[in-house]
Every structure is written in C-alpha cells, then in structure tokens.
Amino acid sequence: MPGQQNLGSERGKRAEEVASWYFRLNGFLTIPGFVVHPDQLRRFPRTEADLLGVRFPYSREFISDRQMNDDALLAGIDNSGHRTVFVLVEVKTDLCNINGPWSNRDEKNVHRVLRRLGFAEESLVNEIAESMYDTARWEDGATVLQYVCVGARKNDGKQRQFPNLVQINWSEVAEFLWARFAAFPEKLPDGRPVHEQWPDFGQEYGEWVNRMRYANAQPADTNVRSLSAVSSYISSGSCVPA
C-alpha cells in the first residue's frame, strides 16, 4: 500500500541519518546517497550506496587535552592504523543485506565506483572489483576498500557468502553513541550544549542524552536505553517513544 511504502521510506531515511552520524563521529567524511551513474543514456541510475565514506590515516579529534576514542568496530577495518579507508555502506532498518547491483559482476557497478573514487590506476580496477565481489573487501599497503552493512540484525548467510563483510547492528551503534555523547557533553561559549547547533538526529539524540544524564541513568541501563532511543528515532523521528 502507498502509505506503508511511504512509511518504510521515511524509516529508511532516518536509519541512514543515524548511520551517517555514527560514521561522522568516527572520523569519516561522508556522502549520503552516492549514485552510480550509467555509462549509457537510460532513465534510471544503476544503483546507489546509502553512504560512502572515507577516513584518512591520521584522523583524530581532541576536546581540550582529551582524545575521543573511536569505535573499535570501525577503527579495526584498518588493523595497521596507517591507511586510507573507503567504505561503501548499506543501511537497513532490519536485516543487514547487500543489494543485488553491488554483488552482480555483470553490471560492473563496483568498477564505476572505483573510477570515481580515484585511488587506483585503471590497470588495477578489475582486480579490486573482483576482490569486492568475492569478499566485500580489498586492501593494499596504502588503502582499504570495505563494504559495511548496518542494520538491526546481522546476516549469517551474507557473512558466509562474503567472508570479509563488516556488519554492525543498531545495538552496537547505540552503545557507541551513548559513550561518545555522555563522555563529551561540551558547551558553546554562551553555555548552550553543542548539539543544539546540529541537525536532525544529532540534535535529537543529544537532547535525549542530556535528559538521561540529568535523570542519573544507571550505567547498567544506558546501552539498552540508547538502543531504544535510536530505534524510536528510526521508527518515528523522535528518540522518546510515543
């Protein structure tokens, strides 16, 4: 039904918002809705990534003299800590998945993305693409290209199909968000919280964390409550369940 389809689309957009903030707070420069254009005139694009991101080798952030700790799930994509990391991110409200256009070799969509990203010479494009189709990852001494799925549930079947696929669930995202927002409740010069100048989910979640801190939420409950807030935002646009 049209109403249900629209509701699903809105939830999907909000899920992408949450994922975008998660990657942004972990030092990734991101492009939402990265469209793969066809090489011939046609009505529709070939496909798109919900999120494309890049993190450079020495990315770090300090508040005063304190360094923010990034999530080990993302930091671990480059186990050397010294390479540029590109991520192709698929965001799902429920089960993690890889969309067909990204796994269909004949379409050569990965080839098109590689050429646009521009980190590899043309002679390497086919080799890199084949590695992505086989395992969802490619790496050399300077660069990592990683496919990441974010959703409510991890997909065992896709993990067997793509051995190097990185899957992150909303519970893990929520745990990181609470840790980051609660540890760095920074203020603007006029005393207002920093998150008040952020858009969409960033502001909404920041307000929710403030309410939890003032309510003296117990540490044992915070991750469960954070997941509830994230899930509520994806479902309704508010971190507070109706």
N, C-alpha and C positions, 0 to 999 in steps of 0.2 A: 504494500500500500504506500502511496506517496508520502503520507505523514510519517510512517515508520521509517521510510528511506531517508527523509529529511532529518529525523531524529538521530538516525545512525550516522549520517554525515556530520552533524554537529558534534556528536560524541567523538567521532574520529578526529575532527579538527582540534578539539580540546585535548585529546590524547597526544596529538602531535605538539601542541603547545607545551604540555608538561615535559615531554621528551626533549624538546628544544631547550628548555630551561636547564634540564639535567646536564645536557652536553655543554651548554654555555657555561655553567658554573664549574665545569671540569676543564675549562680552557680551550674548548673547541670553538672556532669561528664557523658559523653555520649558515646554510642556505636552505630554507624550507621549500618544499615542492619543487625540487630540481627536475626540470623537464628534459627528457631525452628527445630531441627533435629528429624527424625523419630526414633521410638524405634525398627523398623524392617528394614531389608535391602530393600531399594527401590531407584528408580532412582533420585527422586527429594526430597528436603526438604518439610516439611509440610507447612510452611509459614514463613514469617519473619516480624518483625516490622521495619518500616523505621528508627526509632530511639528509643533506650532505654536509659533512663537516671535515675540518682539518685542524689538527693540533700540531704546533711546531715543537721542535725538540726540547727547548729550554723554557717552555711555558710554566710560569709560576705566578702566584699572587700573594702579596703581603698586605695585612692590615696592621698599621704601626710596625711593630717588630715581630708580628706573628705570621707565619706562613700558613695558608689554607691547605689542608690535606685533601687531595683529590681522591675520588673513589678508586679503590684498587681494581675494580672490575674494568674500568676504562684505562687506568694507568698501566695495567697488565697487558694491554694489547701490544704495547712495545716493551718487551721484557728487558731491553737494553737501556731504555730511557733516553736515547740519543737520536731517535729517528723521527721524521715527519710522519704523522699518522693521518690517513684519509679514511673516513667511514661513510659507507652507504647504509642508511638506517631505514628499516621498515617498521612502522609503528602500528600495532593492533590493539584494540580495546580488550580482546580476549586472547585467543591462542596465537602465539608467535608463528610467523609464516614468512616465506619468501614468495613474492608474486611471480607468476609464470614468466613474464617478459624478462626477468632477471636470471632465470635458470634455463631459458631456451637458447641454445647455442646458435641456432639458425638465424635468430633475429639480430644477433651481434650488437645488442644494446650496450653491453659492457665495453665493447670496442669504442663506441661513440663517447661514452663517459670518460674513458681513459684519454682519448684525444682532447677532450675539453679540459680535463684536469691538468694535462700538460706536464706531468712529471717524468714521462717516459718517452724515449725516441720511438718513432714509428716501427722500427725493427723489433721492438720489444712488446708491442701492443698485443699481438696474438698470443704470445707466451703468457702474459699477465692475465689476459681474459680467460684462457683455458684453466689457469690455476683457480680463478674465481668461480668458474663453472663447476670445477671439480671439488673444491674445498671451502669456498667462500672467503679465501684469504690469499694474498700474495705479499711477499716481502723480499727485500734485499738489504744491503748494508746501510742504506740511507732512508728507505721509505717502507711503510706498511700500508697496504690497502685492505680494509677489513669490512665485511658485511656484518651488520648488527641488527638483530630483531629485538624489539621491545614490546612487551605485552603482558597480560595478566598471568598467562601460563606458558611455560616453556614446552617446546615441541620436540619430543624424543625422536620422532620419525625424521624430522628435518636435521636433527643433530647427527643421526646415523648417516643420512644422505650427504651432509656437508660437515665433515669432521672438525673443521676449524671455525665453524659458525659461532659467533658470540651471541648468547641470548641473555637478556636482562628482564626481570619481571618488575611489575609495579611495586611490589613489596620492597625490592632492593632499591629502586628509585626513591621511594618514600623514606626509607631508612637514611639514605644519604642526604636528602633534602632537610630532614629534621636536624641531623647532625650539623649541617652547614649553617642553617638559619639560626639555630639555637646557640651555636658557638660564636657567631659573629653578628650580634644584634646592634649593628652600627647606626649612628645618628647623623643626620645632616647638621650643618652649622646652626640652624635655627632650632635644633632639638627634635625635629620630626624623624621617624625611622626612615632609613634609606629606601626601603621597599616601597614607600609611598610614591616615589617617582618612577617606579617600574610599571609596565603594562600587564594587563591580563593576569595570567596565573601567578607571576612573580609577586604582584601586589596582593592578590587574594590569599596566597599561601603565607606570605609574610604577616599579614594581619592575623591569620589563624594561629601562627606560631606565637605571636605576641599574646593572644588570648590564653593559649596554653601555658605560657611562662607565668603570666600573672595569676593563673589558676593553680600554679605549683603542681603541674602534671608530674606524676611519678615516673622515674626513668623506665621502670618495667612496662609501662603502658605506652610510652611515646611512639614506638615504631608501629604498634597496632593502630594507634590513633592517627598517625601520619598517613598510613595506608588508607584508612577510612576517609581522611580529608582529600587525598589525591583521587581516590575512586569516586568520591562525591563530586569533585570538580569535573572530572571527565563525564560523569553522568548528567550533571545539572548546571554546571558553571559556577557552583559555589562550594567552598571547602566545608561548609556546615550543612550536614544532611537536613533535608526539609522535614 
